[in-house]
Each structure stands twice: as C-alpha cells, then as structure tokens.
Amino acid sequence: MFTSGFKLLRVLGIPIYVNYTWFIVFSLVVYTLAVSYFPYFGPYYEPFLRWIMAFAAAIMLFSSILLHELSHSYVAQKQGIRIKSITLFIFGGIAQMVGESRTPSGEMKIAAAGPALSLFLSGIFWFIVFVLKRDMATSPVLAISYFLASTNMMLAVFNLIPGFPLDGGRMLRAFIWKRTNNLNKATLITSRIGKGFAILLIIGGLWHILQGVFISGLWLIFVGMFLQQAADQGYRQTLLHRTLSSVKIRDIMVSPAVVVDDNMTLDHIVNDFFFRYRFNSFPVISGDNMAGTISIHDIKGVDKEKWPFTIARDIMYTKIADFTISPESGALEALDKMLDTQRGRLVVLENGRVAGIISQRDIMQMLKLKADLGTS
Ligand SMILES: [Zn+2]
C-alpha cells in the first residue's frame, strides 16, 4: 500500500518517496488554506498572494512532516539500524527500517525523536508569531507561522497518543518492555490501546456525520480505520520479527549444498545440474573455496554452440558479498537480503567455504511449522 510512489530526493543516504495519495492531500491543503484559512487572517489579502502563501505553507508543512520522520531515522541510524526508505503518504510518513531496536531505551529514543522535533519546530514558529504579533498583526509571515506552529503542535500531540504504532505507543511499549522484559506482551498491550483509540476516532467521526459535519467526520473515520489496521499489522510484524531474528541460519539451512566446480563446462552444468536439480542458480567452488555463482540467466547469455567449450569460471558472478550470508545471521537478515537483492536463495558462507544454502521457501516453512506447533 505504501510502496507505490516516486522518488523525490535523498537525505542522510535515505531515498524519500512520495506516495500518490500525497498529491490529493497536498492539493486539498493548498485549497483549504487559500480559500478559507488565510482569508480569515487577512480578509484583504489579494487572491494571488493567498495562493502563494497557501502553497508555501503547504510545502513547509510537508517539510515538517519529513523532518519528523528524518529525526526518527537519524536516531535509528545511530543505533546501527538501516533505514531503507521513507515514504510520505496521506497523513505523514513511514520509515522502512531494517530490524528493530534491541533495547527498550534504544526504542524509546527512536520513538521520542519525532515528536521532540515537531515540538521544537512548533516552538520556533510560536516564537516568530509572538515576535511579529505586536505591530504586524496581519502580515503573511505571521499567518504562515501561526499555521505551522499549530500544525506541528498537532502533529506532536497526535503522535504522542500512547497507542501502538504511534510514537507515544512506541514509547509506552518501550516503558512496559523495560518493566516486564517482555516485548511481545508490551506490544500486545499498546496495540490494544492503539485499537481502542482508533475505535474512539471512528465513533467520533460517525458522531460528526450525524451532526452534519461530513468532511471532518469522514476524515476521523478514515484516520481511525488506518490506525486500527496499523495497530494490528504492527503487532503481527513484531511477532514475526522476533521469531525470525531468534532463528539462526545455521539451524535451518540446507546442507550440504549442491555446488558446481569452476572448471565444469556449461554443457555439463546444464545437463547434470540445472535439469537435474531445477534450481535457478548454483554456487561455484574453486578447489574447496567459494568462487562465485552461476545462474540460468548467465548461461543464456552464451551461445549454445559455445557451451561445450565455456567453463563456469568464465561467466560466473563473483561479487560474493551480494549472495552470501553467515551461518550466525538471523533469518530476518537473510530474508531482508533476499528481498533487497531479489534472490530466492543465498549461499551460507563459513570461513570462505560453502556451508549450505538458505531459501525463502525454507524460512517460510520454518515459520509455518513454528506457527502450527505454537512455538513461535
Ligand atoms: Zn513519528
């Protein structure tokens, strides 16, 4: 749902994507500001000025949201958590993190960073409002600052609601986690609070609609439904992450792996390996050591007549780091690398030698087995 969009820019090495829904909201914000918000401040603003102000204010609002997300990401990066991307969408942003904080205090810092930044921005804009208010009661800068001061404040307050997966919920989760030493329990409690809050929003929205206030009513229902879904997903994701990180590759890899020798001809490899085992690629070894990997794709790049005279070494892919993983890594890391590199299998490498193979299917089967046996 949040992956469709286009790349806007790159900050802290993180690609920032903009979801298509964002354009609808952006236009709505600009329209509302130009047609009703700013005229309320300065009824005599020229229409052209109002639209310029509205556009500038909307850009700054979305920059504030981006800064909020980036401050979470910055703190996470400092803890060694990789941020794959940030997607700005309808209400805010979603940072795609690889892994989670390992300690309650680490999680607390990441969660608190966003609202802290929003409060800080709000403070700056309140200060500008305070300074300008005396003699420039209707200046456009004052009107824009007032808008940004209040929206950043709302952003902080909304995110501080103690329901998971909102920032406040993450902070409460970190607190319970520290107290009980049980992340699953902490996630369950806070995601229930998140769902409860979501239901309140939906009820509030219905009440608004009954009162005839349709737009804000629909808005509340929409946010409530989104939050409820996010609370559910967040809980399940935490459980999945826990299970995946607790399983070592060594315990689930297939060993020994079927390997081809670097001086085998392509003819030989196609007939005795690809046709026989029906994998898409095989690790290539030279002597005892890992040398590369060879795939159907690599072989298809060579004319068929040359297969009897071409050996694996000539065409194998040798960037070993791209397709290998350590047996001590967790299954989550392996799955992530597979998704990142779009490979269905990774070679397990130990001291330069092929220790086994791990595939997406192996990991999924392990998860299913754990779920069936109730041991996850
Ligand atoms: Zn946040």
Residues whose N, C-alpha, C, O or C-beta is under 5 A from the ligand:
A	BS01	ZN	G114 N159 D167
